[in-house]
Amino acid sequence: MNRVYVCSCFGITETQVKEHAAAGACTPRQIASVSKAGTDCGSCVRRIQSLLGRGGCPRRELLDQAAPALVALDAPEGTAPPALRNAA
């Protein structure tokens, strides 16, 4: 199996970044929160950005429309945590 490493510091592969993106991580910061990629030397952040691209992310589409992405996808109406209910 050929592994293309995106983040050498934490051993994160291109496939792993794509899997996290498919699971809903739409920004380098969200990728970092689930994998640590981009949190040490930072040299991989631009590569992560290029892998994420600018489409195909339902949360990003909601954010572009100024909709509350986390509430819309993760919690049935009225069951969001109070902090998110107040923000929406």
Backbone hydrogen bonds, N-H to C=O, Kabsch-Sander energy under -0.5 kcal/mol:
donor,donor_aa,acceptor,acceptor_aa,energy
3,R,1,M,-0.6
4,V,2,N,-0.5
5,Y,3,R,-0.7
6,V,12,I,-2.7
7,C,12,I,-2.1
8,S,6,V,-0.6
11,G,7,C,-0.9
12,I,7,C,-1.7
14,E,4,V,-2.9
17,V,13,T,-2.1
18,K,14,E,-2.4
19,E,15,T,-2.3
20,H,16,Q,-2.5
21,A,17,V,-2.3
22,A,18,K,-2.3
23,A,19,E,-1.4
24,G,21,A,-1.5
25,A,20,H,-2.4
26,C,24,G,-0.7
31,I,27,T,-2.3
32,A,28,P,-2.6
33,S,29,R,-1.9
34,V,30,Q,-1.1
34,V,31,I,-0.5
35,S,31,I,-1.7
36,K,32,A,-2.4
39,T,36,K,-2.1
45,V,42,G,-1.3
48,I,44,C,-2.6
49,Q,45,V,-2.5
50,S,46,R,-2.1
51,L,47,R,-2.1
52,L,48,I,-2.2
53,G,49,Q,-1.8
55,G,52,L,-0.6
61,E,57,C,-2.3
62,L,58,P,-2.0
63,L,59,R,-2.5
64,D,60,R,-2.8
65,Q,61,E,-1.1
66,A,63,L,-1.8
67,A,62,L,-3.1
69,A,67,A,-1.3
72,A,68,P,-2.5
73,L,69,A,-1.9
74,D,70,L,-2.4
75,A,70,L,-0.5
75,A,71,V,-1.3
79,T,76,P,-2.4
84,L,81,P,-0.8
85,R,81,P,-2.4
86,N,82,P,-2.4
87,A,83,A,-1.1
88,A,84,L,-1.6
